[in-house]
Amino acid sequence: MSQEVRSKIQVGEREMMDYYKANQTRFGGEDLFHARQIFFGLGKDPSPQKTKETMAAALNVLNEARSGKDFAELAKKHSTDPRAATDGGDLGTFKRGEMLPEVDEALAGMRPGDISDVIISPAGLHIIKLETRSSAPVKPFEQVKGEIEELLYKKKSDERFNQWLEDLRKNAAIEIRNDEK
């Protein structure tokens, strides 16, 4: 198998560079977000009344935030997240895909300084303020060259192995004997 499959696979420098250029976000260059949140927990299986009351409270706080009040102070005062009392709802810096999908979706269309609408997630209700948005630096080709070569080699190896297996099956002569006496 090694002679038929692995020995016939080569990954060229140009091929690795093309892959690198086509997949830059895999090697950095992703959006980085720094945000704050005001979180309103609903608990497990909230009653419709509790949900309604929590939504009303969230909408009131959203109006306060959009009217210019300090978002961090509002987070300290209203958020049910215990950490918000000390850090003002600071979520830190994170990449797309590291937060809840609902939060990620809201952040995608926001600019620094924007405050989201009330976001409903399985965890509860969120109001997000995007502090900053930047791009992570892209790792240089030389730094990721080995990783790309390994990835392309594995892909080609799998393809070649499947082709080799298919050829073996096509060319196999299978004879079924029924040697009953």
C-alpha positions in Angstrom: 0.0 0.0 0.0 2.8 2.4 0.9 4.4 1.8 -2.5 1.2 2.2 -4.4 -0.2 5.2 -2.5 2.3 7.2 -0.4 5.3 7.0 -2.7 3.3 8.7 -5.5 2.2 11.7 -3.5 4.1 15.0 -3.7 3.1 18.4 -2.3 4.7 21.3 -4.1 5.7 24.7 -2.8 3.4 26.5 -5.2 0.5 24.3 -4.2 1.1 25.1 -0.5 1.3 28.8 -1.3 -2.0 28.7 -3.2 -3.7 27.0 -0.3 -2.2 29.6 2.1 -3.6 32.5 0.0 -7.0 30.9 -0.4 -7.4 30.1 3.4 -5.8 33.1 5.1 -8.6 33.3 7.8 -7.4 29.8 9.0 -4.0 31.3 9.8 -5.1 34.5 11.5 -6.7 37.6 9.9 -10.0 36.9 11.7 -12.1 39.5 13.3 -11.4 40.1 17.0 -14.2 41.6 19.1 -14.0 43.3 22.5 -17.4 43.7 24.0 -19.4 44.2 27.1 -22.8 42.7 28.0 -25.7 43.2 30.3 -27.1 39.7 30.9 -30.6 38.9 32.2 -30.8 35.2 33.2 -34.1 33.5 32.9 -33.3 30.3 34.8 -34.5 26.8 33.9 -38.0 26.6 32.4 -39.1 30.2 33.1 -42.8 31.0 33.3 -44.3 33.2 30.6 -44.8 35.9 33.3 -41.2 35.8 34.3 -40.0 35.9 30.7 -42.3 38.9 30.0 -41.1 40.8 33.1 -37.4 40.1 32.3 -37.9 41.3 28.7 -39.6 44.5 30.0 -36.6 45.1 32.3 -34.1 44.4 29.5 -35.9 46.8 27.2 -35.8 49.6 29.9 -32.1 49.1 30.4 -31.6 49.1 26.6 -33.3 52.4 26.4 -31.1 53.8 29.2 -27.9 52.5 27.4 -28.9 54.0 24.1 -29.7 57.3 25.7 -26.1 57.7 26.7 -25.8 56.2 30.2 -22.5 54.4 31.0 -22.8 50.9 29.8 -20.4 49.4 32.3 -22.4 51.0 35.2 -25.6 49.7 33.8 -24.1 46.2 33.6 -22.9 46.4 37.2 -26.4 47.6 38.3 -28.7 45.4 36.2 -26.8 42.3 35.0 -27.6 39.0 36.7 -24.1 37.8 35.8 -22.2 37.9 39.1 -18.9 38.9 37.4 -20.6 42.0 35.9 -20.6 43.6 39.4 -16.8 43.8 39.3 -15.9 44.0 35.6 -18.9 46.0 34.2 -20.0 43.2 31.9 -16.6 43.0 30.1 -16.5 39.9 27.9 -12.8 40.5 26.9 -11.5 39.9 23.4 -12.7 36.9 21.4 -12.9 35.6 17.9 -16.1 35.0 15.9 -17.5 31.6 16.8 -16.3 31.7 20.4 -19.5 33.1 21.8 -23.1 32.0 21.6 -24.3 31.9 17.9 -27.0 34.5 18.6 -24.4 36.9 20.0 -22.0 36.2 17.1 -24.7 37.0 14.6 -25.5 40.3 16.3 -21.8 41.3 16.5 -21.2 40.6 12.8 -23.2 43.7 11.7 -22.0 46.0 14.5 -19.4 48.8 14.6 -17.5 49.9 17.6 -19.7 51.8 20.0 -22.9 50.2 18.7 -25.4 48.7 21.2 -27.3 45.6 20.1 -31.0 45.0 20.5 -32.1 42.5 23.1 -30.6 39.2 22.1 -32.5 36.1 23.1 -30.5 32.9 23.6 -31.0 29.7 25.5 -28.9 31.2 28.4 -31.1 34.3 28.7 -31.3 37.8 27.4 -28.3 39.8 26.4 -27.6 43.4 25.5 -24.1 43.8 23.9 -22.0 46.8 23.4 -19.1 46.4 20.9 -16.1 48.3 22.3 -13.6 47.5 19.6 -13.3 45.4 16.4 -9.9 44.5 14.9 -8.3 41.8 12.8 -5.8 39.3 14.2 -2.5 39.4 12.3 -2.0 36.7 9.7 0.7 34.2 10.5 3.5 34.3 7.9 3.7 31.5 5.3 7.0 30.1 6.7 5.4 29.7 10.1 2.4 27.6 8.8 4.2 25.9 5.9 4.6 22.5 7.7 1.0 22.5 8.8 -0.2 23.2 5.2 2.1 20.5 3.8 0.8 17.9 6.3 -2.8 18.9 5.6 -2.4 18.7 1.8 -0.4 15.4 2.0 -3.2 13.8 4.1 -5.9 15.0 1.7 -4.0 13.7 -1.4 -3.1 10.5 0.5 -6.8 9.8 1.3 -7.8 10.5 -2.3 -5.1 8.3 -3.7 -5.9 5.5 -1.3 -9.6 5.6 -2.2 -8.7 5.5 -5.9 -6.2 2.6 -5.4 -8.9 0.7 -3.4 -11.5 1.3 -6.1 -9.0 0.1 -8.8 -8.3 -3.1 -6.8 -12.1 -3.8 -6.6 -12.6 -3.2 -10.3 -9.8 -5.5 -11.3 -10.4 -8.2 -8.8 -11.5 -11.6 -10.0 -13.8 -13.0 -7.5 -15.0 -16.5 -7.9 -17.6 -18.0 -5.6 -17.6 -21.7 -5.4 -20.2 -23.9 -3.9 -18.4 -27.1 -3.1 -21.2 -29.2 -1.8 -20.8 -32.9 -1.9 
